Amino acid sequence: MISVLSMTNPRWGDADHTYIVFDVIFSDNADGQPETLVARPSDPPTSRYFSEAAAGKYGPVADYSTPEPEPPPVPLTMSPAQLRIGLARSGLISEAEARAWRKNEALPVPVQKAIDQLLSADERFRAEETAFSMTRAERYDPLLIATIRIAKPELGDAEIDMLLDQFFRDWATI
């Protein structure tokens, strides 16, 4: 028979206080990670927990809080102009570098450094040609990720991933 080992974090599941949500660890949970239990007064298997929580057995029931809205989806592409403006406005390249790149005069320092780190001359040539002649910038482009690594060396992989997601949300719509 499965039993409840712990019930923590009681909180109202809605603004009308019609159900209570708990973090629960059951006896058959091998990894010990809590699961969510929803207790309703009208649901016989969970009504006891609802009554006990409402009476304070598990501590105060936290107020309902409106969930944060989901962030908008991450655009997967943007125009070269959006990329240059975004990189410049974000401080990852200078406006002068963005202008020189637009005129095909020179690549921004972080982009050029990312290209210079490529192993073969052929890879470097293709990357430079792509950087100068791209028609779309892609969210998961390895050169863009390498450029961010160079411009922001203090960031780890997860932080770079979050930065790029927000970067594309912010700048792909201008």
C-alpha positions in Angstrom: 0.0 0.0 0.0 1.3 3.4 -1.0 1.4 5.9 1.8 2.2 9.6 2.1 5.6 10.2 3.7 5.4 14.0 3.7 3.1 16.8 2.7 4.6 20.3 2.5 4.0 23.7 0.9 0.2 23.8 1.1 -1.1 26.6 -1.1 -4.5 27.6 -2.6 -4.8 26.4 -6.1 -7.2 29.1 -7.2 -8.5 32.5 -6.2 -11.8 31.0 -5.0 -10.0 28.6 -2.6 -11.8 25.6 -4.0 -8.7 23.3 -3.8 -5.3 23.1 -2.1 -2.1 22.0 -3.8 0.7 20.2 -1.8 4.2 19.0 -2.5 4.0 15.3 -1.5 6.5 12.4 -1.2 4.9 9.0 -1.5 6.3 5.8 -0.1 6.8 4.4 -3.6 8.8 7.4 -4.8 12.3 6.0 -5.3 14.1 9.3 -6.0 12.5 11.2 -3.1 11.5 14.1 -5.4 8.1 15.6 -4.4 5.1 15.3 -6.6 2.1 17.5 -6.7 -1.1 16.5 -5.0 -4.4 18.4 -5.5 -6.9 18.1 -2.6 -10.5 19.0 -3.2 -13.3 18.9 -0.6 -15.5 17.1 -3.1 -12.9 14.4 -4.0 -13.2 11.5 -1.5 -9.5 10.3 -1.8 -8.2 13.8 -1.1 -11.0 15.6 0.9 -9.4 14.6 4.2 -6.2 16.4 3.2 -8.1 19.4 2.2 -9.9 19.6 5.6 -6.7 19.0 7.5 -4.9 21.7 5.6 -7.7 24.2 5.9 -7.6 23.5 9.7 -3.9 24.3 9.8 -2.4 20.8 10.2 0.3 21.3 7.6 1.0 24.9 8.5 -0.6 28.0 6.9 -2.0 27.6 3.5 -0.3 30.1 1.2 -2.4 32.5 -0.7 -3.1 31.8 -4.4 -0.8 33.6 -6.7 -1.5 34.2 -10.3 1.0 32.2 -12.4 3.5 34.2 -14.3 2.6 34.4 -18.0 4.7 32.2 -20.2 7.3 34.1 -22.1 6.6 34.6 -25.8 8.1 31.9 -28.1 11.6 32.5 -29.2 11.9 33.6 -32.8 14.3 31.3 -34.6 15.5 33.8 -37.2 16.0 37.5 -37.7 17.3 39.7 -40.4 20.9 40.8 -40.6 19.9 44.4 -39.7 18.0 43.2 -36.6 21.1 41.2 -35.6 23.5 44.1 -36.0 21.1 46.5 -34.2 20.5 44.1 -31.4 24.2 43.3 -31.0 25.1 47.0 -30.9 22.2 48.1 -28.6 23.0 45.2 -26.3 26.6 46.4 -26.0 28.0 43.2 -27.6 29.5 45.2 -30.5 29.9 48.9 -31.1 27.7 50.9 -33.4 30.8 51.6 -35.5 31.4 47.8 -35.9 27.7 47.3 -36.8 28.0 50.0 -39.6 31.3 48.6 -40.9 29.7 45.1 -41.0 26.7 46.5 -42.9 29.0 48.1 -45.5 30.9 44.8 -45.8 34.1 46.6 -44.6 34.9 44.6 -41.5 33.4 42.1 -39.1 32.9 43.1 -35.4 35.8 42.0 -33.2 33.9 39.2 -31.4 32.6 37.8 -34.7 36.1 37.9 -36.2 37.6 36.3 -33.1 35.0 33.5 -33.3 35.9 32.9 -36.9 39.6 33.0 -36.2 39.1 30.1 -33.7 37.9 27.8 -36.4 40.3 25.0 -37.2 40.7 25.1 -41.0 41.2 27.8 -43.5 38.2 26.6 -45.4 35.9 26.8 -42.4 37.2 30.3 -41.7 36.6 31.4 -45.3 33.1 30.0 -45.3 32.3 31.6 -42.0 33.5 35.0 -43.2 31.5 34.7 -46.4 28.4 33.7 -44.5 28.8 36.5 -42.0 29.1 39.1 -44.8 26.4 37.7 -47.1 23.8 36.2 -44.7 20.1 36.8 -45.5 18.9 35.5 -42.1 20.5 35.1 -38.7 19.6 31.9 -36.9 19.1 31.4 -33.2 21.2 28.2 -33.0 23.9 29.3 -35.4 27.2 28.1 -34.0 29.0 31.2 -35.1 26.6 33.4 -33.2 26.9 31.3 -30.1 30.7 31.5 -30.4 30.5 35.3 -30.8 28.5 35.6 -27.6 31.0 33.4 -25.8 33.8 35.8 -26.8 31.8 38.9 -26.1 30.6 37.6 -22.7 33.3 35.1 -21.5 31.9 35.2 -17.9 28.7 33.5 -19.0 28.2 29.7 -18.9 26.3 27.7 -21.4 22.9 28.0 -19.7 23.3 31.8 -19.3 24.3 32.1 -23.0 21.3 30.1 -24.0 19.0 32.4 -21.9 20.7 35.5 -23.3 20.2 34.3 -26.9 16.6 33.5 -26.2 15.9 36.9 -24.8 18.0 38.6 -27.5 15.9 37.0 -30.3 12.7 37.9 -28.4 13.8 41.5 -28.1 15.4 42.2 -31.4 13.7 39.9 -34.0 10.6 42.0 -33.9 12.0 45.5 -34.5 
